[in-house]
């Protein structure tokens, strides 16, 4: 069949789409020939590995949860910071003096903690908590009525860390069990090529029932190649345009 399946232009998604169609349409023919059946089975196993590892590269289910948890702890910090700051400029001397001490600690660790990256924010909050958890500061928080705001901030950080740990565990699990999809792709395309070559041979030797299936497979491959070539052309054109813009 020559160079019908062209690895250089096919992405993982292309291969999955094309492979699924080829394997499905040729499945009934596995009952006609043991050699074809064995090759079909081996190719299907590689295809299943590719699909599995393609899915493993998708966005983690915990990404969105972690984003919302980060927003919550940010809101918790802003609330605690702003209420404390408001008290630190109070006209009531007793409240102002106590609040100034707490707000000084917040300033020390950063009034913009909420805008830091995930790890940096967690590290800063941990340091803030360590200082505010000292008995003398806990007493001040209680006297100022700030404890519930402080506790809600700590709870939000605990929730963030819990989700972060789950995401890390998921990532580790996927990493331990998965293969690079591009590596599996290098196995699948030659296997599909062999399968289609056998289909072509059998279609010539025994047109019924092989020929009709082979023609459909050729159509699938041609359609996939057309889309892949068009995509490659668009990328090359865009790259050329960008290079010219840089030169100008």
C-alpha positions, 0 to 999 in steps of 0.5 A, a space after each residue: 500500500 506504499 506510504 499511505 500512513 504517514 507518521 510525520 504528519 499524524 498527531 496522537 489524536 489523528 492516530 486514535 481517530 484513524 486507528 479506531 475506525 480501522 480496527 472497528 471496520 475490520 473487526 468482523 474479518 478476524 473470524 475469517 483468518 487466524 493470522 489477521 485475527 492475531 495481528 488485529 488483536 496485537 494492534 488493538 492492544 497497542 491502540 488501547 495503550 495509546 488511548 489510555 496514555 492520551 487520557 492521562 495527559 488531560 487536565 487533572 480533575 483537581 485543577 479546578 478544585 484547587 483554583 477555587 480553594 486558592 480563591 477561598 484562602 485568598 478571600 479569607 486572608 483579605 477578610 482577616 487582614 482588612 478587619 484587623 487593619 480597620 481595628 488598628 486605626 480605631 478611635 478606641 484606644 484599647 482596640 487600636 493598640 491590640 490590633 496594631 500588634 496583630 496587623 504588624 505581624 501581618 505586614 511582616 509576612 506580607 499584606 499581599 500574600 494572597 497574590 503569590 503563587 501556590 507554594 509561596 502563598 502556602 509558605 507565607 501563610 505557614 509562617 504567619 500562622 506559626 507566629 499568630 498561634 503563639 499564646 500572647 497573640 492568640 489572646 489578642 485575637 480572642 480579645 479583639 473578636 478576630 478568632 473566627 476570621 483567623 480560624 476560617 483562614 486556617 481552615 481554608 488553607 487546610 482545605 487547599 493543602 488537602 486538595 493539593 495533596 490529592 492532585 499530587 498523589 494523582 499525578 504520581 499515580 499517573 506518572 507511575 502507570 503511564 507511558 509517553 503517548 508519543 512513544 506508544 504512537 511510534 508502535 501503533 502506526 507501524 502496526 496499523 500499516 501492517 494490518 492495512 497491508 494484510 487487508 490489501 493482500 487479502 482483498 486481492 486474493 479473496 475480494 469477498 469479503 476483504 475488498 469492501 473493508 479495505 476500500 473503506 479503510 483506505 478512505 478513512 486513512 485518506 481523510 485523516 491524511 488530508 486533515 493532517 496535511 492541511 493542519 501542517 500547511 497552516 502551521 507552516 504558513 503561520 510560521 512564515 508570516 511570523 518570521 517575516 514580521 520579526 524581520 520587518 
